[in-house]
Amino acid sequence: MRLKVSGFLKFIRRILVNKYTFVLLFFFIYLIFFDDHNLIKRYRSAQEIIKLEQEYQDYLKEIERNKAQIHQLKHDTVYLEKFAREHYFMKRDDEEIFILK
């Protein structure tokens, strides 16, 4: 049993000391941390893409709401009057408006 473990350790040591192992290890470390397109930057870019896609979906929903509101303002005079009163404080000639905060 001891002989098998000793042979295994020699095998591992021979692999770790090999110059090709060092070159491959250096190459992978360079790719992971120091390259222009390293894994850390790729992860951050992927997170940014997810965030921007969510913003894009939110803006599409807002555009649909605005289109519906524009359609309603063009075709419904009661809603148009209500909207003008609430947002722009417009009034009729015979009315007075008091703004309370």
N, C-alpha and C positions, 0 to 999 in steps of 0.2 A: 504494500500500500504506500509506504513511504517513497519507494522508488518511482511510482506513478506520479505522485504529487511533485516530486523533485523534477521529473522530466517535463511536466506541465509548466512548472515555473520557469525552467530554462527556455521552453518554447515561447512563453509570454515575454520574457526578457529579450530574447532574440528578435521578436517582432517589434517591441518598443524601441529598441536601439537601432533598428534598421533605418537607413537614411530616407527611404521612400515613405516610411511611416511619418517621419518628421515633416517631409514636404507636403504630404496629404493633410496632416494636422494643421500645418501653417496655412495651407490653402483654404481649408474649411473655416478656420478662425478669421482669416481675411474676408471671406465671403460673408460671414455672419455679422462682423462688426465694422469693418473698415471700407468696404466697397461702396461705390456711389449708390448702388441699389441693394443695400444690405437688408437683412430681415427686419430690423427695427424700423427702418424707413418704410418698408413695404407694409408692415402692420399699421403704422400711423396713416399711411395713404389709404389703406383699406377702410380704416375707421372714418376718415374724412369723407370718403366716397359714400359710405352708409349714411353719414349725417347729411350730406348734400342731397342725396336721393330722397331722404325724408323731408327736407325743406322743399324740394321740388314738388313732392306730392301735396304738401301743405299749400303751396302757392297755387297748384291746380285746383284744389278745393276752394280756395279763396276766389279765384277767377270765376268759377262756376257760381258761387254765391253772388258775386258782383254782377254777373250777367243776368242772373235771375232778378236781382234788385233793379237793374236798369230796365229790364222788360216790364217789371211791375210799375216802375215810375212812368214809363212811356204810355202805358195802357190803363192805368187806374188813377183817376184824378183825386179820389179821396186819399189814397195812400200818398200821392204826391204832395197834397196839402199837409198831411200829417208829418211827412218827412221834412218839409220846409219849415214847419213850425218847431219841430224838435231839434233839428240840427243847425238851422240858420236863424232861428228866432224871428221868423217872418210873422206878420200879422195882417189882419184885415184893416181897412180904414177906420172902422168904428170900434176897434178893440185896443186895449192897453195890455202890455205884457209886463209882469213883474218877475224878475229872475231872483230866486232865493238860493243861497248856497249853504 
